[in-house]
Amino acid sequence: MSNQHAIPFLQIRGGSSKGIYLHDADLPEEGAVRDAVLKWIMGAYGDARQIDGLGGGDPLSSKIAVIKASEREGVDIDYRFIQAIIGEDRLDDTPNCGNILAGVGAFALETGRVKREGDSCSITVYMENSGKLCHLDFPIENGLPIYEGEAAIDGVSGTSAPVICRYEGLAGSLCGDMLPTGNACDVIDGVRVTCIDNGMPVVMLRAEDFGLIGTETPDELNQNEDLKARLESIRLQVGPMMNLGDVSARAVPKMCLVSRATGDGAFSTRTFIPKACHKAIGVLGAVTAASAACLADSAVADLADVPDGDVKQLCIEHPSGVFDVQLTFEDGAIVQSGLLRTTRLLARGDAFVPQSIIQTKA
C-alpha cells in the first residue's frame, strides 16, 4: 500500500493567474485536515519557493479553486477560492479571485460536472467567498472548452478564446457595503483614502501622496521599505473601519496606488496584494478600482478620465499593460460589471500527500 494519497486535480491558467483546481468531494471535509492537505498540495508549509508542492512560489500561481456542482436554483457551480500565502504556512479564503474564476467553467466541462451542447456555453457560478454570482460565457466544441482564439489580455502571452465574465451585485462582497466607512473619502495618517468594496476590498490612494510618480515598476516598489511600512500602517487601521477586523494575517484589503494615465487609459495603478506589488491588477480589484474612479468625491476621482453615460468602459493601466472594465449603472448604482478574460487547461493528474495526513481525519 502506498504511503501517499492521490487527489485528482487540474492545473488551469485563469486570466493572468494559474491555480490548482480541485473537486470538493475529493477532499476531506472542511477543517484542519483539509487545510493540511491543501498546504501539502501547494508546498505551502513556510517554503517561499514551494519546492515540495505544485505552487509556483508567486502570489499569482499560489492559488486554489475548490469546486462542486451547485444545489442552488439557477446556479451550475459553487466555487471557493483559496490563496496559499507565500512563505507563511497558511491559507486565506477571505478574498475572491476573478482570474481563477475564469477557469471554473473549463474545469466544470473538463471533469463532466456540467454538460453542454452547441458552440457556446453559459455557466452560472456562485462565489462562496462573497456570496455573489458570475455568469461565464465561452465557446465550446463537442461539449468541451475551446482554448484557441484571438482574444488577448495583458500579462499573458499570445491569444486564446474569450471568456466573458458578467458579475452581478458585487457591492459590499466582504465589507457589507460598497463604502463600508460610510464615506467616499477618509484621511488616515494624513493621507486621503477611499475604502471601497465592489467585489474586492480595496484601499484607493494617490501615488503622489507617497512621493511617487506612479510609473515605478513592481520591483522598485517592493524594494521601498518605507512605502510598504506606510501602506501597511494604513491597511491595519482601515481593517476594522471596513468591517474586516484585524487584517494583519489577511490578504484583504488590497492597496491600490493611483496616478494619471500615461497612455490612452482612464488612470494608472500599482496594486499591493496586500504586501507585494502586483505585476498586473486583479480582476475584482480592477472592478473595484474602476468603481472608485466613478465616485465624484473619492480620493482618486480627479486622477481618472471617466466617460459619460450609464455604461462606462474604463481602461485601467497597470505594470503589464491595460485591463478593460465595463460598469453598467441604473439610477446611479452599479448593477453589472463585465470584463474579458481567457483560460487554458495546463495539466491534469493526481496530487500526492502523505497518507498520514489523510488518516488524521479519523
Backbone torsions as a table, in degrees:
resi	resn	phi	psi	omega
1	MET	NA	131.8	-179.4
2	SER	-64.8	145.4	176.1
3	ASN	-91.7	15.1	174.0
4	GLN	-126.1	150.8	-178.5
5	HIS	-108.8	131.4	-176.5
6	ALA	-94.2	134.0	177.9
7	ILE	-128.2	119.5	-178.9
8	PRO	-63.6	144.4	177.5
9	PHE	-149.9	159.3	164.0
10	LEU	-118.7	139.9	168.7
11	GLN	-102.5	124.4	-174.7
12	ILE	-131.2	136.0	166.8
13	ARG	-82.9	122.1	174.1
14	GLY	-114.7	116.1	-176.8
15	GLY	58.1	-129.1	-179.6
16	SER	-100.7	22.1	173.8
17	SER	-125.6	171.2	168.8
18	LYS	-142.5	151.6	-175.5
19	GLY	-151.7	175.0	175.6
20	ILE	-98.9	121.8	-177.0
21	TYR	-105.1	127.2	-174.2
22	LEU	-129.6	150.3	174.4
23	HIS	-91.0	135.5	-176.0
24	ASP	-52.5	-40.4	-175.2
25	ALA	-69.0	-16.9	179.8
26	ASP	-87.2	-0.7	-177.3
27	LEU	-113.0	156.2	171.6
28	PRO	-59.6	163.0	177.4
29	GLU	-61.0	158.9	-176.2
30	GLU	-58.9	139.1	-178.8
31	GLY	146.6	-162.6	-173.2
32	ALA	-64.0	-37.0	-178.1
33	VAL	-68.2	-44.4	177.3
34	ARG	-59.8	-44.2	179.5
35	ASP	-59.3	-42.4	179.0
36	ALA	-62.8	-41.6	179.0
37	VAL	-61.7	-46.2	-178.4
38	LEU	-64.1	-38.4	178.6
39	LYS	-67.7	-37.0	175.7
40	TRP	-65.5	-40.9	179.2
41	ILE	-59.0	-42.5	-175.9
42	MET	-85.1	-16.3	-172.5
43	GLY	73.8	36.8	-170.2
44	ALA	-99.6	28.6	178.5
45	TYR	-89.2	61.4	174.8
46	GLY	80.7	-3.0	-179.8
47	ASP	-91.1	110.1	-177.7
48	ALA	-63.2	-22.6	178.9
49	ARG	-85.7	-17.4	-178.0
50	GLN	53.5	40.7	-177.3
51	ILE	-62.4	-37.3	-174.9
52	ASP	-93.8	42.1	-179.6
53	GLY	-172.5	-173.0	-174.4
54	LEU	-93.6	-3.9	177.8
55	GLY	-68.0	157.5	-174.9
56	GLY	-100.8	7.2	178.3
57	GLY	70.7	21.0	179.6
58	ASP	-143.5	143.2	-179.5
59	PRO	-55.0	-29.2	-177.4
60	LEU	-79.1	-11.6	179.2
61	SER	-125.4	13.3	177.6
62	SER	-109.5	56.0	-170.0
63	LYS	-127.7	148.9	-176.9
64	ILE	-131.8	139.2	170.4
65	ALA	-119.3	126.6	174.0
66	VAL	-111.5	124.4	-166.6
67	ILE	-130.5	145.8	173.3
68	LYS	-151.0	157.8	174.1
69	ALA	-64.9	137.7	-174.6
70	SER	-86.9	146.8	172.6
71	GLU	-100.5	3.9	179.6
72	ARG	-80.9	139.9	-178.7
73	GLU	-63.4	130.7	178.1
74	GLY	77.4	6.9	-178.3
75	VAL	-119.2	136.8	-178.9
76	ASP	-90.8	-43.6	-169.4
77	ILE	-135.5	138.2	167.4
78	ASP	-99.7	132.7	-174.0
79	TYR	-130.4	127.3	173.6
80	ARG	-117.9	127.5	177.6
81	PHE	-97.1	139.6	178.4
82	ILE	-134.5	127.9	175.5
83	GLN	-97.5	123.9	171.7
84	ALA	-86.6	112.2	-172.6
85	ILE	-72.5	124.4	-174.8
86	ILE	-61.0	122.5	172.6
87	GLY	71.5	10.6	-174.0
88	GLU	-120.8	6.9	173.8
89	ASP	54.8	43.3	178.5
90	ARG	-158.0	162.4	178.3
91	LEU	-115.0	154.8	176.5
92	ASP	-137.9	114.8	177.1
93	ASP	-107.1	20.0	177.8
94	THR	-69.0	-51.7	-176.7
95	PRO	-80.4	168.7	169.8
96	ASN	-101.3	173.0	174.1
97	CYS	-143.0	110.7	-179.4
98	GLY	-74.1	-24.7	176.2
99	ASN	-68.1	-51.3	179.0
100	ILE	-62.7	-32.9	176.6
101	LEU	-57.0	-34.8	-177.7
102	ALA	-60.6	-21.4	179.1
103	GLY	-95.8	-1.8	-176.4
104	VAL	-65.6	-39.2	178.2
105	GLY	-63.6	-40.7	177.3
106	ALA	-61.0	-45.2	178.1
107	PHE	-59.0	-44.6	-176.9
108	ALA	-60.3	-41.2	179.8
109	LEU	-77.7	-42.2	-177.7
110	GLU	-63.0	-30.8	-178.5
111	THR	-99.0	0.1	177.7
112	GLY	77.1	10.1	177.9
113	ARG	-68.6	-28.9	175.1
114	VAL	-130.7	140.7	178.8
115	LYS	-121.3	137.3	179.5
116	ARG	-140.0	152.9	175.1
117	GLU	-120.6	169.1	178.1
118	GLY	94.3	-161.4	-176.8
119	ASP	-112.3	3.4	175.7
120	SER	-146.1	158.3	-172.4
121	CYS	-140.3	139.3	172.3
122	SER	-126.3	124.7	-178.9
123	ILE	-123.8	131.4	178.3
124	THR	-98.1	126.3	-174.5
125	VAL	-116.2	130.3	171.4
126	TYR	-94.0	120.3	-177.6
127	MET	-90.1	104.4	-174.1
128	GLU	-61.8	-31.5	-178.2
129	ASN	-62.8	-34.5	-174.7
130	SER	-117.5	-12.8	-176.9
131	GLY	72.7	21.7	-177.7
132	LYS	-112.4	168.9	-178.3
133	LEU	-111.6	149.2	170.8
134	CYS	-139.4	138.4	176.3
135	HIS	-104.1	126.1	179.6
136	LEU	-107.1	124.1	178.6
137	ASP	-118.1	126.4	-178.1
138	PHE	-157.0	158.9	-178.2
139	PRO	-79.0	150.1	177.9
140	ILE	-137.6	164.5	174.8
141	GLU	-147.6	127.9	-177.5
142	ASN	54.1	36.9	175.1
143	GLY	79.9	5.1	-178.7
144	LEU	-123.0	155.4	-179.1
145	PRO	-63.3	146.3	167.4
146	ILE	-94.3	127.0	-177.6
147	TYR	-100.9	-26.6	-179.4
148	GLU	-85.0	141.3	-180.0
149	GLY	-179.4	-167.5	-173.0
150	GLU	-108.6	3.4	-178.7
151	ALA	-78.9	137.1	179.9
152	ALA	-125.5	140.3	172.9
153	ILE	-130.4	142.1	179.5
154	ASP	-67.7	144.0	-176.5
155	GLY	96.7	-7.3	179.0
156	VAL	-133.0	130.0	-179.3
157	SER	-71.6	149.5	173.4
158	GLY	73.0	-162.3	-179.0
159	THR	-129.0	160.5	-178.4
160	SER	-150.2	175.9	174.4
161	ALA	-69.8	145.5	-177.6
162	PRO	-76.6	145.0	167.5
163	VAL	-120.0	113.6	179.8
164	ILE	-92.0	123.2	-178.7
165	CYS	-107.8	121.2	-179.5
166	ARG	-119.1	107.6	-176.5
167	TYR	-94.0	143.2	176.5
168	GLU	-121.3	139.8	169.6
169	GLY	55.4	49.7	-176.6
170	LEU	-79.8	-18.4	-171.6
171	ALA	-56.1	130.5	177.4
172	GLY	68.3	34.3	-173.8
173	SER	-57.1	-39.7	178.4
174	LEU	-119.1	-25.6	-173.7
175	CYS	-94.7	-9.8	179.7
176	GLY	92.7	-29.4	177.9
177	ASP	-142.4	153.6	178.4
178	MET	-63.6	-37.3	175.6
179	LEU	-115.5	83.3	-170.3
180	PRO	-64.9	-23.8	177.6
181	THR	-82.5	-9.6	-176.7
182	GLY	86.2	-0.8	-177.3
183	ASN	-125.6	147.0	173.6
184	ALA	-77.6	-20.0	179.4
185	CYS	-148.7	131.2	174.8
186	ASP	-122.9	166.7	175.8
187	VAL	-121.9	120.2	179.8
188	ILE	-126.0	128.4	-177.8
189	ASP	52.5	35.4	179.4
190	GLY	76.3	9.2	-176.7
191	VAL	-115.4	135.3	175.6
192	ARG	-72.5	131.6	179.7
193	VAL	-138.1	152.6	168.4
194	THR	-119.2	118.0	178.2
195	CYS	-94.9	116.1	-169.8
196	ILE	-143.1	148.9	178.4
197	ASP	-142.2	97.1	170.4
198	ASN	-120.9	59.5	-177.5
199	GLY	118.3	-27.4	179.1
200	MET	-152.2	127.4	174.8
201	PRO	-64.4	122.6	-177.0
202	VAL	-137.9	142.5	171.1
203	VAL	-105.8	116.4	-179.0
204	MET	-92.4	129.2	-177.1
205	LEU	-135.7	159.9	178.5
206	ARG	-92.4	125.1	-179.5
207	ALA	-57.0	-37.1	-177.0
208	GLU	-63.2	-26.9	179.6
209	ASP	-69.8	-10.5	178.4
210	PHE	-113.5	16.1	179.2
211	GLY	72.6	24.3	-176.9
212	LEU	-108.0	152.9	174.1
213	ILE	-80.5	-36.1	-178.6
214	GLY	107.1	-6.5	178.8
215	THR	-107.0	7.8	178.8
216	GLU	-60.3	149.5	178.9
217	THR	-78.0	158.6	174.7
218	PRO	-54.9	-39.5	179.4
219	ASP	-62.6	-42.2	178.9
220	GLU	-62.3	-43.2	-178.8
221	LEU	-69.6	-37.0	180.0
222	ASN	-68.3	-21.6	177.8
223	GLN	-89.8	-4.4	-178.1
224	ASN	-90.1	87.9	-173.9
225	GLU	-65.5	-34.4	178.3
226	ASP	-64.6	-44.1	178.0
227	LEU	-60.2	-47.6	-177.2
228	LYS	-63.7	-36.6	178.5
229	ALA	-66.4	-41.0	178.6
230	ARG	-65.4	-42.3	179.1
231	LEU	-64.1	-41.4	-178.7
232	GLU	-68.5	-35.5	176.2
233	SER	-60.3	-45.4	178.1
234	ILE	-65.3	-42.6	-177.8
235	ARG	-60.3	-43.9	-179.0
236	LEU	-66.6	-33.6	179.3
237	GLN	-72.9	-37.3	-176.2
238	VAL	-82.8	-15.1	179.2
239	GLY	-49.5	-57.3	177.8
240	PRO	-63.4	-34.2	179.5
241	MET	-64.9	-26.9	-179.7
242	MET	-96.2	12.7	-179.8
243	ASN	65.4	26.2	179.9
244	LEU	-104.6	-8.0	179.7
245	GLY	71.5	-147.8	179.0
246	ASP	-74.9	114.0	-175.1
247	VAL	-103.5	13.3	-176.5
248	SER	-59.7	-29.6	-179.8
249	ALA	-113.3	19.3	-177.7
250	ARG	-114.7	156.3	-178.4
251	ALA	-86.0	-0.4	176.1
252	VAL	-127.0	154.8	-0.2
253	PRO	-78.3	156.2	170.5
254	LYS	-77.4	159.6	-178.9
255	MET	-119.8	119.1	-172.7
256	CYS	-118.2	114.7	176.4
257	LEU	-89.4	127.9	-173.7
258	VAL	-117.1	141.1	173.2
259	SER	-142.0	172.2	178.8
260	ARG	-66.3	149.4	179.5
261	ALA	-62.2	145.2	176.4
262	THR	-97.8	-15.0	178.6
263	GLY	-123.2	-131.1	-178.3
264	ASP	-95.0	8.4	-178.2
265	GLY	-75.8	175.0	177.7
266	ALA	-80.2	-36.9	177.1
267	PHE	-166.1	169.9	-177.4
268	SER	-115.5	147.4	-175.6
269	THR	-133.4	152.2	165.8
270	ARG	-136.6	113.4	-170.9
271	THR	-111.5	131.8	174.9
272	PHE	-99.5	133.0	-168.0
273	ILE	-122.7	60.6	-7.1
274	PRO	-99.6	-9.3	-172.7
275	LYS	-112.9	-7.8	176.7
276	ALA	-123.0	141.7	-177.6
277	CYS	-73.2	127.2	179.1
278	HIS	-65.2	141.4	176.9
279	LYS	-76.7	-11.3	175.4
280	ALA	-140.5	-121.7	171.6
281	ILE	-155.5	141.5	-179.5
282	GLY	-70.3	156.7	-177.2
283	VAL	-60.5	-58.4	-176.8
284	LEU	-73.1	-26.1	171.6
285	GLY	-64.1	-37.8	177.8
286	ALA	-66.8	-41.9	177.8
287	VAL	-60.4	-44.2	-178.4
288	THR	-68.5	-40.5	177.8
289	ALA	-62.4	-42.4	177.5
290	ALA	-62.6	-38.1	179.1
291	SER	-63.5	-41.6	178.8
292	ALA	-63.3	-38.9	-179.6
293	ALA	-63.6	-26.2	-178.5
294	CYS	-84.7	-7.8	178.7
295	LEU	-86.4	116.9	-172.7
296	ALA	-57.2	-33.0	-175.5
297	ASP	-101.3	11.5	-178.5
298	SER	-71.2	165.6	-178.3
299	ALA	-67.3	-17.1	-173.8
300	VAL	-121.8	3.1	-172.9
301	ALA	-58.1	-39.6	-176.1
302	ASP	-73.2	-9.8	177.7
303	LEU	-89.8	-7.3	-172.2
304	ALA	-110.9	146.4	174.2
305	ASP	-101.7	98.3	-173.8
306	VAL	-104.9	127.2	-179.4
307	PRO	-71.1	160.3	175.1
308	ASP	-79.2	171.8	174.9
309	GLY	97.5	167.2	-178.6
310	ASP	-83.7	-13.7	173.9
311	VAL	-116.0	111.0	-173.9
312	LYS	-112.9	124.3	176.3
313	GLN	-102.0	116.3	-178.7
314	LEU	-117.6	129.2	176.9
315	CYS	-100.0	114.5	-175.3
316	ILE	-100.5	122.3	177.2
317	GLU	-82.0	142.5	178.3
318	HIS	-147.1	175.1	-172.3
319	PRO	-58.9	-25.2	-177.3
320	SER	-101.6	-1.7	-178.4
321	GLY	149.2	-126.6	-178.1
322	VAL	-136.7	160.4	179.7
323	PHE	-138.1	122.4	-178.2
324	ASP	-94.3	130.7	177.6
325	VAL	-127.2	136.5	174.6
326	GLN	-113.8	123.3	178.3
327	LEU	-112.3	129.9	177.4
328	THR	-108.2	127.0	-177.0
329	PHE	-109.4	144.4	168.4
330	GLU	-135.3	122.8	-179.0
331	ASP	53.5	38.2	176.3
332	GLY	83.6	-5.2	-179.4
333	ALA	-106.2	144.8	177.5
334	ILE	-79.1	120.5	-177.3
335	VAL	-107.7	-21.3	178.5
336	GLN	-152.7	143.7	177.6
337	SER	-125.6	127.0	-177.9
338	GLY	-124.3	149.0	178.5
339	LEU	-161.4	165.4	-178.7
340	LEU	-106.6	130.7	171.4
341	ARG	-131.3	173.8	170.6
342	THR	-135.0	166.9	-179.7
343	THR	-150.3	162.0	176.0
344	ARG	-157.3	133.5	172.8
345	LEU	-71.7	125.9	-177.8
346	LEU	-101.9	-40.3	-175.6
347	ALA	-161.6	156.5	171.6
348	ARG	-140.1	151.3	179.6
349	GLY	167.9	-154.0	178.4
350	ASP	-115.7	134.4	170.0
351	ALA	-95.4	138.7	-175.3
352	PHE	-111.0	132.8	175.3
353	VAL	-127.8	154.9	-179.5
354	PRO	-57.9	135.7	178.4
355	GLN	-56.3	-33.1	-177.8
356	SER	-63.4	-30.4	177.9
357	ILE	-66.0	-44.3	179.6
358	ILE	-67.0	-39.7	-175.9
359	GLN	-67.0	-21.3	178.4
360	THR	-68.4	-10.5	177.1
361	LYS	-60.7	-34.4	179.7
362	ALA	-73.5	NA	NA
